[in-house]
């Protein structure tokens, strides 16, 4: 998948958290949301 450009609508996705509670992008609908992805420490990414 190509990188998204600023202002582009993100595709729907859900992620697990350390609290065993999934977070879905849809749960933030209607509010301004910033989504960032950081490489995991020591993975070389």
PDB file of N, CA, C and O in Angstrom:
ATOM      1  N   UNK A   1       0.845  -1.172   0.000  1.00  0.00           N
ATOM      2  CA  UNK A   1       0.000   0.000   0.000  1.00  0.00           C
ATOM      3  C   UNK A   1       0.889   1.233   0.000  1.00  0.00           C
ATOM      4  O   UNK A   1       1.817   1.317   0.804  1.00  0.00           O
ATOM      5  N   UNK A   2       0.631   2.181  -0.873  1.00  0.00           N
ATOM      6  CA  UNK A   2       1.443   3.404  -0.913  1.00  0.00           C
ATOM      7  C   UNK A   2       1.185   4.269   0.319  1.00  0.00           C
ATOM      8  O   UNK A   2       0.146   4.148   0.967  1.00  0.00           O
ATOM      9  N   UNK A   3       2.126   5.126   0.627  1.00  0.00           N
ATOM     10  CA  UNK A   3       1.992   6.031   1.770  1.00  0.00           C
ATOM     11  C   UNK A   3       0.821   6.987   1.552  1.00  0.00           C
ATOM     12  O   UNK A   3       0.564   7.424   0.431  1.00  0.00           O
ATOM     13  N   UNK A   4       0.127   7.300   2.621  1.00  0.00           N
ATOM     14  CA  UNK A   4      -0.967   8.270   2.555  1.00  0.00           C
ATOM     15  C   UNK A   4      -0.401   9.674   2.591  1.00  0.00           C
ATOM     16  O   UNK A   4       0.609   9.922   3.249  1.00  0.00           O
ATOM     17  N   UNK A   5      -1.030  10.575   1.905  1.00  0.00           N
ATOM     18  CA  UNK A   5      -0.628  11.973   1.903  1.00  0.00           C
ATOM     19  C   UNK A   5      -1.399  12.708   2.994  1.00  0.00           C
ATOM     20  O   UNK A   5      -2.492  12.276   3.363  1.00  0.00           O
ATOM     21  N   UNK A   6      -0.856  13.811   3.521  1.00  0.00           N
ATOM     22  CA  UNK A   6      -1.587  14.576   4.537  1.00  0.00           C
ATOM     23  C   UNK A   6      -2.976  14.955   4.039  1.00  0.00           C
ATOM     24  O   UNK A   6      -3.144  15.394   2.901  1.00  0.00           O
ATOM     25  N   UNK A   7      -3.963  14.780   4.904  1.00  0.00           N
ATOM     26  CA  UNK A   7      -5.339  15.115   4.563  1.00  0.00           C
ATOM     27  C   UNK A   7      -6.113  13.979   3.932  1.00  0.00           C
ATOM     28  O   UNK A   7      -7.322  14.091   3.735  1.00  0.00           O
ATOM     29  N   UNK A   8      -5.434  12.879   3.610  1.00  0.00           N
ATOM     30  CA  UNK A   8      -6.095  11.730   3.004  1.00  0.00           C
ATOM     31  C   UNK A   8      -6.838  10.949   4.076  1.00  0.00           C
ATOM     32  O   UNK A   8      -6.330  10.769   5.182  1.00  0.00           O
ATOM     33  N   UNK A   9      -8.039  10.484   3.754  1.00  0.00           N
ATOM     34  CA  UNK A   9      -8.801   9.683   4.698  1.00  0.00           C
ATOM     35  C   UNK A   9      -8.121   8.323   4.872  1.00  0.00           C
ATOM     36  O   UNK A   9      -7.808   7.643   3.895  1.00  0.00           O
ATOM     37  N   UNK A  10      -7.900   7.945   6.120  1.00  0.00           N
ATOM     38  CA  UNK A  10      -7.225   6.676   6.409  1.00  0.00           C
ATOM     39  C   UNK A  10      -8.190   5.517   6.210  1.00  0.00           C
ATOM     40  O   UNK A  10      -9.389   5.661   6.451  1.00  0.00           O
ATOM     41  N   UNK A  11      -7.681   4.369   5.773  1.00  0.00           N
ATOM     42  CA  UNK A  11      -8.533   3.186   5.662  1.00  0.00           C
ATOM     43  C   UNK A  11      -8.911   2.680   7.051  1.00  0.00           C
ATOM     44  O   UNK A  11      -8.181   2.913   8.014  1.00  0.00           O
ATOM     45  N   UNK A  12     -10.034   1.996   7.160  1.00  0.00           N
ATOM     46  CA  UNK A  12     -10.473   1.458   8.443  1.00  0.00           C
ATOM     47  C   UNK A  12      -9.503   0.377   8.912  1.00  0.00           C
ATOM     48  O   UNK A  12      -9.059  -0.457   8.123  1.00  0.00           O
ATOM     49  N   UNK A  13      -9.181   0.401  10.206  1.00  0.00           N
ATOM     50  CA  UNK A  13      -8.335  -0.631  10.787  1.00  0.00           C
ATOM     51  C   UNK A  13      -8.598  -0.699  12.282  1.00  0.00           C
ATOM     52  O   UNK A  13      -9.182   0.218  12.859  1.00  0.00           O
ATOM     53  N   UNK A  14      -8.171  -1.775  12.898  1.00  0.00           N
ATOM     54  CA  UNK A  14      -8.260  -1.949  14.350  1.00  0.00           C
ATOM     55  C   UNK A  14      -6.944  -2.534  14.838  1.00  0.00           C
ATOM     56  O   UNK A  14      -6.319  -3.348  14.158  1.00  0.00           O
ATOM     57  N   UNK A  15      -6.535  -2.108  16.022  1.00  0.00           N
ATOM     58  CA  UNK A  15      -5.278  -2.571  16.605  1.00  0.00           C
ATOM     59  C   UNK A  15      -5.511  -3.008  18.044  1.00  0.00           C
ATOM     60  O   UNK A  15      -6.368  -2.459  18.737  1.00  0.00           O
ATOM     61  N   UNK A  16      -4.758  -3.981  18.480  1.00  0.00           N
ATOM     62  CA  UNK A  16      -4.816  -4.417  19.873  1.00  0.00           C
ATOM     63  C   UNK A  16      -3.972  -3.468  20.720  1.00  0.00           C
ATOM     64  O   UNK A  16      -3.030  -2.850  20.223  1.00  0.00           O
ATOM     65  N   UNK A  17      -4.313  -3.359  21.986  1.00  0.00           N
ATOM     66  CA  UNK A  17      -3.527  -2.535  22.890  1.00  0.00           C
ATOM     67  C   UNK A  17      -2.967  -3.400  24.010  1.00  0.00           C
ATOM     68  O   UNK A  17      -3.322  -4.571  24.145  1.00  0.00           O
ATOM     69  N   UNK A  18      -2.103  -2.818  24.795  1.00  0.00           N
ATOM     70  CA  UNK A  18      -1.533  -3.542  25.937  1.00  0.00           C
ATOM     71  C   UNK A  18      -2.575  -3.790  27.029  1.00  0.00           C
ATOM     72  O   UNK A  18      -2.310  -4.533  27.974  1.00  0.00           O
ATOM     73  N   UNK A  19      -3.745  -3.182  26.911  1.00  0.00           N
ATOM     74  CA  UNK A  19      -4.821  -3.353  27.890  1.00  0.00           C
ATOM     75  C   UNK A  19      -5.831  -4.408  27.439  1.00  0.00           C
ATOM     76  O   UNK A  19      -6.904  -4.533  28.029  1.00  0.00           O
ATOM     77  N   UNK A  20      -5.494  -5.165  26.398  1.00  0.00           N
ATOM     78  CA  UNK A  20      -6.391  -6.170  25.819  1.00  0.00           C
ATOM     79  C   UNK A  20      -7.702  -5.572  25.345  1.00  0.00           C
ATOM     80  O   UNK A  20      -8.735  -6.241  25.353  1.00  0.00           O
ATOM     81  N   UNK A  21      -7.661  -4.322  24.936  1.00  0.00           N
ATOM     82  CA  UNK A  21      -8.838  -3.643  24.405  1.00  0.00           C
ATOM     83  C   UNK A  21      -8.500  -3.211  22.979  1.00  0.00           C
ATOM     84  O   UNK A  21      -7.553  -2.452  22.778  1.00  0.00           O
ATOM     85  N   UNK A  22      -9.257  -3.681  21.988  1.00  0.00           N
ATOM     86  CA  UNK A  22      -8.952  -3.256  20.622  1.00  0.00           C
ATOM     87  C   UNK A  22      -9.354  -1.799  20.394  1.00  0.00           C
ATOM     88  O   UNK A  22     -10.357  -1.335  20.935  1.00  0.00           O
ATOM     89  N   UNK A  23      -8.585  -1.099  19.609  1.00  0.00           N
ATOM     90  CA  UNK A  23      -8.894   0.271  19.223  1.00  0.00           C
ATOM     91  C   UNK A  23      -9.162   0.282  17.730  1.00  0.00           C
ATOM     92  O   UNK A  23      -8.302  -0.103  16.938  1.00  0.00           O
ATOM     93  N   UNK A  24     -10.341   0.716  17.346  1.00  0.00           N
ATOM     94  CA  UNK A  24     -10.705   0.805  15.931  1.00  0.00           C
ATOM     95  C   UNK A  24     -10.747   2.273  15.532  1.00  0.00           C
ATOM     96  O   UNK A  24     -11.186   3.119  16.311  1.00  0.00           O
ATOM     97  N   UNK A  25     -10.303   2.570  14.351  1.00  0.00           N
ATOM     98  CA  UNK A  25     -10.330   3.941  13.869  1.00  0.00           C
ATOM     99  C   UNK A  25     -11.759   4.475  13.871  1.00  0.00           C
ATOM    100  O   UNK A  25     -11.968   5.665  14.111  1.00  0.00           O
ATOM    101  N   UNK A  26     -12.738   3.624  13.611  1.00  0.00           N
ATOM    102  CA  UNK A  26     -14.138   4.044  13.572  1.00  0.00           C
ATOM    103  C   UNK A  26     -14.606   4.615  14.909  1.00  0.00           C
ATOM    104  O   UNK A  26     -15.531   5.426  14.940  1.00  0.00           O
ATOM    105  N   UNK A  27     -13.983   4.207  16.012  1.00  0.00           N
ATOM    106  CA  UNK A  27     -14.410   4.707  17.320  1.00  0.00           C
ATOM    107  C   UNK A  27     -14.072   6.184  17.516  1.00  0.00           C
ATOM    108  O   UNK A  27     -14.570   6.806  18.455  1.00  0.00           O
ATOM    109  N   UNK A  28     -13.243   6.750  16.654  1.00  0.00           N
ATOM    110  CA  UNK A  28     -12.876   8.155  16.738  1.00  0.00           C
ATOM    111  C   UNK A  28     -13.605   9.009  15.699  1.00  0.00           C
ATOM    112  O   UNK A  28     -13.300  10.190  15.536  1.00  0.00           O
ATOM    113  N   UNK A  29     -14.564   8.409  15.002  1.00  0.00           N
ATOM    114  CA  UNK A  29     -15.293   9.127  13.957  1.00  0.00           C
ATOM    115  C   UNK A  29     -15.973  10.362  14.532  1.00  0.00           C
ATOM    116  O   UNK A  29     -16.586  10.299  15.599  1.00  0.00           O
ATOM    117  N   UNK A  30     -15.868  11.470  13.835  1.00  0.00           N
ATOM    118  CA  UNK A  30     -16.473  12.723  14.270  1.00  0.00           C
ATOM    119  C   UNK A  30     -15.534  13.613  15.059  1.00  0.00           C
ATOM    120  O   UNK A  30     -15.879  14.751  15.374  1.00  0.00           O
ATOM    121  N   UNK A  31     -14.349  13.110  15.383  1.00  0.00           N
ATOM    122  CA  UNK A  31     -13.371  13.933  16.083  1.00  0.00           C
ATOM    123  C   UNK A  31     -12.089  13.996  15.262  1.00  0.00           C
ATOM    124  O   UNK A  31     -11.784  13.087  14.490  1.00  0.00           O
ATOM    125  N   UNK A  32     -11.359  15.063  15.439  1.00  0.00           N
ATOM    126  CA  UNK A  32     -10.084  15.181  14.736  1.00  0.00           C
ATOM    127  C   UNK A  32      -9.099  14.218  15.376  1.00  0.00           C
ATOM    128  O   UNK A  32      -8.943  14.196  16.597  1.00  0.00           O
ATOM    129  N   UNK A  33      -8.440  13.426  14.551  1.00  0.00           N
ATOM    130  CA  UNK A  33      -7.556  12.379  15.045  1.00  0.00           C
ATOM    131  C   UNK A  33      -6.262  12.385  14.238  1.00  0.00           C
ATOM    132  O   UNK A  33      -6.283  12.507  13.013  1.00  0.00           O
ATOM    133  N   UNK A  34      -5.155  12.254  14.924  1.00  0.00           N
ATOM    134  CA  UNK A  34      -3.856  12.123  14.275  1.00  0.00           C
ATOM    135  C   UNK A  34      -3.398  10.694  14.491  1.00  0.00           C
ATOM    136  O   UNK A  34      -3.356  10.214  15.624  1.00  0.00           O
ATOM    137  N   UNK A  35      -3.057  10.016  13.412  1.00  0.00           N
ATOM    138  CA  UNK A  35      -2.597   8.636  13.486  1.00  0.00           C
ATOM    139  C   UNK A  35      -1.126   8.611  13.094  1.00  0.00           C
ATOM    140  O   UNK A  35      -0.758   9.051  12.005  1.00  0.00           O
ATOM    141  N   UNK A  36      -0.290   8.095  13.983  1.00  0.00           N
ATOM    142  CA  UNK A  36       1.133   7.944  13.682  1.00  0.00           C
ATOM    143  C   UNK A  36       1.555   6.515  13.962  1.00  0.00           C
ATOM    144  O   UNK A  36       1.002   5.858  14.844  1.00  0.00           O
ATOM    145  N   UNK A  37       2.509   6.047  13.229  1.00  0.00           N
ATOM    146  CA  UNK A  37       3.063   4.720  13.435  1.00  0.00           C
ATOM    147  C   UNK A  37       4.553   4.879  13.646  1.00  0.00           C
ATOM    148  O   UNK A  37       5.250   5.460  12.814  1.00  0.00           O
ATOM    149  N   UNK A  38       5.036   4.365  14.752  1.00  0.00           N
ATOM    150  CA  UNK A  38       6.447   4.449  15.077  1.00  0.00           C
ATOM    151  C   UNK A  38       7.056   3.065  15.031  1.00  0.00           C
ATOM    152  O   UNK A  38       6.421   2.099  15.453  1.00  0.00           O
ATOM    153  N   UNK A  39       8.271   2.948  14.528  1.00  0.00           N
ATOM    154  CA  UNK A  39       8.897   1.619  14.519  1.00  0.00           C
ATOM    155  C   UNK A  39       9.166   1.156  15.940  1.00  0.00           C
ATOM    156  O   UNK A  39       9.507   1.956  16.811  1.00  0.00           O
ATOM    157  N   UNK A  40       9.013  -0.121  16.164  1.00  0.00           N
ATOM    158  CA  UNK A  40       9.297  -0.712  17.467  1.00  0.00           C
ATOM    159  C   UNK A  40      10.792  -0.577  17.750  1.00  0.00           C
ATOM    160  O   UNK A  40      11.613  -0.727  16.845  1.00  0.00           O
ATOM    161  N   UNK A  41      11.139  -0.299  18.980  1.00  0.00           N
ATOM    162  CA  UNK A  41      12.543  -0.113  19.346  1.00  0.00           C
ATOM    163  C   UNK A  41      13.408  -1.311  18.949  1.00  0.00           C
ATOM    164  O   UNK A  41      13.007  -2.459  19.136  1.00  0.00           O
ATOM    165  N   UNK A  42      14.541  -1.050  18.424  1.00  0.00           N
ATOM    166  CA  UNK A  42      15.551  -2.046  18.061  1.00  0.00           C
ATOM    167  C   UNK A  42      15.140  -2.960  16.899  1.00  0.00           C
ATOM    168  O   UNK A  42      15.681  -4.057  16.761  1.00  0.00           O
ATOM    169  N   UNK A  43      14.197  -2.524  16.069  1.00  0.00           N
ATOM    170  CA  UNK A  43      13.804  -3.336  14.921  1.00  0.00           C
ATOM    171  C   UNK A  43      14.487  -2.889  13.638  1.00  0.00           C
ATOM    172  O   UNK A  43      14.365  -3.548  12.606  1.00  0.00           O
ATOM    173  N   UNK A  44      15.197  -1.786  13.698  1.00  0.00           N
ATOM    174  CA  UNK A  44      15.901  -1.306  12.508  1.00  0.00           C
ATOM    175  C   UNK A  44      15.009  -0.574  11.531  1.00  0.00           C
ATOM    176  O   UNK A  44      15.453  -0.253  10.428  1.00  0.00           O
ATOM    177  N   UNK A  45      13.779  -0.299  11.889  1.00  0.00           N
ATOM    178  CA  UNK A  45      12.845   0.369  10.987  1.00  0.00           C
ATOM    179  C   UNK A  45      12.805   1.805  11.226  1.00  0.00           C
ATOM    180  O   UNK A  45      12.068   2.523  10.550  1.00  0.00           O
TER     181      UNK A  45
END
